[in-house]
């Protein structure tokens, strides 16, 4: 998955992508991760909460795009 990612300085993702392996792979590429830790982590993850809040804008954009796509009707 990582080789297919475009060049970026930050990756913003939800808790589902919280893994040490992903964080290490991103760091090796020079990409900062903005991924909150899962609730069961023993040591909390420090991340930019203000940047993470902006992720919601992208989620809403995709939601609106999905609302405007043509629907196929059953025949």
Residue, then its C-alpha position, 0 to 999 in steps of 0.5 A: x500500500x505504501x509504495x502507491x501513496x503519493x508524496x506527502x508530508x503528513x498522513x491523516x487516518x482514523x484509529x483503524x490504521x493505528x499500528x506501529x508498523x505503519x507508523x515506522x514505515x511512514x517515518x522511514x519515508x519522511x511522512x508524519x503520521x496523524x493517527x490517534x491511538x486505539x483505546x487499548x494501547x498501553x502508551x497513548x499516542x501523541x498526534x496533532x488533534x487540530x490537524x485530525x479535526x480537519x479530516x472531517x472536512x474530507x469525510x464530508x466531501x466524500x459523503x457529498x460526492x456519494x450523494x450526487x453520484x447517479x443511482x442505478x435502478x432495478x429493472 
